[in-house]
Amino acid sequence: DLELEGVVYIDWYSFSNVNSTQVTIGDGVTDISYRQFAFCKNLVSVTIPDSVTSIGDRAFFGCENIESVIIPEGVTRIEYLAFGFCGKLQSVTIPESVTEMGGECFATYGVNLEVYCKPTTPPTAIVDNKNRWKAFLSNTVTIYVPTSSVDTYKADEYWGNYKDYIVGYDF
């Protein structure tokens, strides 16, 4: 297990390919940046502290054994492929604080993904240079949003791509 207590800054690629099964990031870290934990193939569990406000581009890319992610309240931005190619990812909880999400941030390719998206206003799509946004690429995805916001999500320019998969939920 890898515990990062007292750490306030972690540079790019710092823990790529680490063999730990569990990572606990200490309070004080505000950003998980570019590919910090990419390709940690044994990683099953990660604890993200409330101090984190941004999860960067490919931060947990290719962590193929992570099954569940709970993003803590306080995170406002989840960038491109943040949890991309996490092949066993089955459950994601996105807190009310998230206001921006990058393309393919939860691109799992193949599993049945359940997304619990708590913001009442759909997070703004961070659109890449190809002018596309597909946050959830999975064979089967169900996106639970606040019941009162279902129509807003379905009418959104980007979230509307998932209108057949958006379901009301009382959080």
Secondary structure, DSSP 8 states (H G I E B T S, - for coil): -EEETT-----TTTTTT---SEEEE-TT--EE-TTTTTT-TT--EEE--TT--EE-TTTTTT-TT--EEE--TT--EE-TTTTTT-TT--EEEE-TT--EEETTTT--SSSEEEEEE--SS--EEE--TTS---S---SEEEEEEEGGGHHHHHHSTTGGGGGGGEEEE--
